[in-house]
Amino acid sequence: MKKIYKTISDLISNGRNFVITSHINPDGDAIGSELGLARALIKLGKNAKIINVSETPRELRFLDSDNLIERYNPRKHNKFIANADAHFFLDLNQITRTGKMQAAFEKFRKPRVCIDHHQEPNEFADYYFIEPQIGSVGELIFDFLEKTKLTGIDFKIAEALYAAIMTDTGSFRYERTTPKTHRIAAKLLKTGIDPKHIYEMIYEQSTLSRLQILGKSLQNMRVYADGKVCAMEIRRKDIVKYNGTEADIEGFVNYTLTVQNVRIGLLFYEFEKGFKVSYRSRGEIPVNKLAAEFGGGGHINAAGSRIEGKSLTALKNKVIEKAIEYLKYDK
């Protein structure tokens, strides 16, 4: 057993109250991993609260049929956060990614555990369980539960972890999908979960507003550097026009890589104040390093950053110019 497994196992065994959280605008891996771990702790008789700064995306809410996820409210949650026996941070490696919850977490003086698969973590936790070569945090949670045998993996735990793994591996097609990934999925399927239902709920239940915003975004798509860089943008006015939310744009950036010959894809999203940039790449092009130049980070082929500013056009030109430089890593 890995030493970190025993450390986390002992923390759980010796504690009673736990906080589980993830990053702003949680994706399938974040939500699924949180629910998988929380349900395991609850089966052990522990008091585990999932507290997120952002609301759960609409397409993932079916996973939380037992309403375990709570939206952060300082008056409601700060006391529990302060008195917990440990905090678990899933699918993030920078405490700033918890947004307005950061101050409450930084005051905590008991163990903080980071379970993640992103590169170059910041120092904020007491214990790190990080495997950058793994495709999803869901795989890490499964591995921990299976190896420690803390509790059995039942239907609800399996459903959450399967959703985590499926979404962060691009439905098992990304490069970090391994034979072990498929073996884990097979074990989860043995609990009786329905992969067709999970896929349909996440990917085939779009709102009209999401599709309308996507259509507008595809119209804005442009290519640069002889077709090797593709960018799309979403203006705030279009989100308002179609009654959309930030959650509606989840996954849009992946369309940039569907354009023939594109090696780097970019999505620019305009907030009321500032912008979000999503980065995707093929091969060995490290868009996590590109994102870092604009205050962000992530994986080698998938990253993001949030940038303050007033001009989307100026930002877009600057990021595209820098992205073209990163084509030198293409082999």
N, C-alpha and C positions, 0 to 999 in steps of 0.2 A: 504493500500500500504506500502511495506517495505520502511523504511527511505532511504535506499540506492537507491531505484528506483527514489524517488523524487530528490535526489542529482544528479544522473546521468541525469535525465530528465531536470533539471534546467541548468546543464552544457551545454547540447545540445541546449536548447532553447535560452540561452544567448550567445552562441558562433557561429562562422561562419566556421572556418577552423579546421579540425580534422585529426589527424594521427591515423591509425589503424594498428597494427602489431601483430606478433606472434613469435613463437620460430623458431630456426634453423631447417631446414628440416621439414616444416609444413606438418601435416597429414590432413585427411579429416575434422576432427573437427575444426582445426585451419583455414583452407581455407574456409570451409562452414560458420563458425561463422563470420569471417571477412567480407565475401561477404554479408551475411545477414544483419549485422549491417551497413555496408557502403551503401548498397542500401536503407535502411530505412532512413539514414541521407540524402542521395541525394534526396529522395522523399520529404523531408522537406525543400529542397532548400539549403542544406549545401554543403560545399566543403570538401568532405571526401576522403582522399588518403590512400589506403592500400599500405604500404611499407614493404617489407620483405627482409631479408638478403639472403635467399635462393630462388632458382627458384621454381615455382609451379610444383609438381610432374605431370608427363605426364597424368596419369589417372584422374587427377582432373581438368585439364585445360578446359574441356567442361563446367564447372560451371562458368567460367570467360569469357563468350562470349562477354561481354561488355568491356573487357580489363581494369578492375579496378585495378588489382594487378600490382605493379611496383617493379622491383628488385632494391635494394638499391644502389645508386650511390652518394657518399658524395657531389660531386660538384653539382649534380642535386637536391638533396633532403635536405641537411642540413639547408638551409635557410627556407624552408617550415616547417621542424621539429622544428626549433627555434621559428618561429613566429606563430605556431598553437595555438589555444585556449585551447586544451586539447589533451592528448595522451591516446589511449585505448590499453591496452595490453591484448590479448585474449589467453587463453589456455596456460598460463605460469605464474609462481609465483616467478621467479628469473630473474632479469634484465640481468644477464649474458647470459641467453638463447637467447638474441637478437644478440649475436655475435659482429661483428665489428660495429653495430649500437649503442652499449651500450654507448659509449662516448658522442654521440650526444644527446641521451635521458637523460643522467645524467646532462647535462648542462641546461636542460629545467626547468623553474621555475614556470610554470603554472600547473594546475591540471593533475595528472597522475592517470588513473583509471585501476585497475586490475580486470578482469572478468575471473574467473578460477574455476576449480574443483579439483585441486591437493592439497595435504596436506602440512602443514608446510611452508607457504610462507615466503620469505625474505621480509624485510622492504625496499621497494623502491617506493611505490605508495602513493598517498594521500588518495585514496579511494579504498576499497576492496569489491568486490562482489564475494565472494567465497563460494561455496557449495560443500564440498568434497563428499557428499553422492549422488550427481547427476551424471548421467552417461556421460554427455557431456556438453560442453559450449554452443552448439547449443540449448539445452533445456533452458539454462539461458537466452540467447538472445531472444528466443521465449517468455519466461515468461515475460521478461522486456517489450517487445513490446506490448504484449497482455494486461498486467496490466496497463501500462501507457497510452495506446491508442494514442501514439505519431503519428503513421501512420498505415495504414492497411497492412496486410501481403499479398503481391501479389504473382504471380506465381514464379518470379525469386528469391524473398526472400525465399519463401517456398522451392524451389528446393535446394537452398544452405543450409538451415537449416536442411532439411531432410537428405541430404548427411552427414552433420556434426553429426547428431544424429545416423544415421544408422552405420556409420563407427566406432564411438567411443563406441557403445554398442555391437559391434561384430554382426551386423545385428540383434539386439534386443535379444541377447542370454546371455550377460554378467550379472553378479549378480546385478549390479546397474540398470538394466532395470526394471522399475516399471509400475504399471498401468497408472500413469501419463505420462510416456514416450510414451505409446501406445496412450493415448488420444491426446497428442500433435501431434504425427504422423498422427492420423486420421484427425485432423484439417488441417494439412498441405496438406494432400491428397485431401481435399475438394477444393483446389485451382486448381486442374487439373493436378498436377505433375504426372509423370509416374514412379513409384517405380521400375518397371522392367528395364526401360531404365537407371535409375540412377545406379542400381546395376550392370548391364551389362557393363556400361562405366567404372566403378571403378574396378570391379573384374574380368571381362571376356574379357579384351582387352590387354593381356600381350604381350610384345615384345618377340621375340625369344631369345634375350640376357638374359632377366629376367628368362625365363624358363631354359635356359642352366646353369645359375648361381645357380638357385634353385636346379637343378639336382646334381650339384657338391656339394652343401651344404648338401643335404640329404645324399650323400655318406659319408660325413665327420661326420655324426651324431653319437654320442656315449652316453652310459648311465653309471651312477655311483651310488654308494650307494644303491645297490640291485635294480637298475632300477628306483629309485625315483628322480634322477637328470639327465636331458638330456642336452647335449650341442652340438652345431653345430658351425662351423667356416667358415669364408669366407676370403680367402687370397687376398691380393691386386693383385697378379699376375693373379688370375682367373677373377677378374673384368676387368682387362686390356685385357686378352685373348678373352673375349666375348664382348668387347666394351660396358660394362655396366656402370652404375652410382650408386651412393649411394642410389638414389631413388628406384632403382630396387630391393633392398633388403627389402623394407618396408613390414612388415607382416611376414617375413620368420620365426621369432622367434616363432610364434604361432604354427608352425609345431611340435615344441618340446613337446608341451602339448598333441599332438594327439597320442603319444606313450603310450601304456597301462601302467598304474600305476605311471606315472611320475607326480611329485608334483611341481617341480621347473624346468623351462626351461631357457636355456641361449643361446644367440647368440653372438659370437665374430666376429667383423668385423675389418679388418686391413686397416687403412688409409695409405696414403703416410707417414704421421707422426702421430703416435699414433694409438689408438684403440677406438672402440665403443663397449659397452656391452649392450645388451638388456636383460631384466629379465622378466619372467612371472611365475606365481604361481597359485595354486589352494587353495581354502579354506581360512584359516586365516594366511597363511604364508606371512609375510610382506616384499616382495622384495623391496619395497621402502626404507626400512631400510638397506637392504643388499646393494642396490645401493648407499646409502648415505655413506657407508664405503669406497666406491671407488669414492667419489666426485660427485655422481649423486642424483637422486630422482625420484619421480613419485607417482603412486598410490600403494595401498597395493598389488595388483596383477599384476601390469604392471609398469615397471620403466626402467630407462636407465642411463648410465654414459659414459663420454668420458675421456679417460685415456692416458696420455703421457707415452711412453716407447718404448723399442726396441725389446723386446722378447714377441711374442704372446703366446708362449708355457708357459713361466714363469707366465705371467698374467693369462692365462687360469687355470693353476694349482692352483694359489692363490685364484681366484674367486670360483672355484669349491669346494675347501677345505672349504671356508667360507660358501658357499651355503649349504653344507652338514650340517653344524652347525645349519642352519635355519630350518632344518626339525623338530627340536624340537617344533616348533610352530604348526605343523600339528596335527589336531585333528580329 
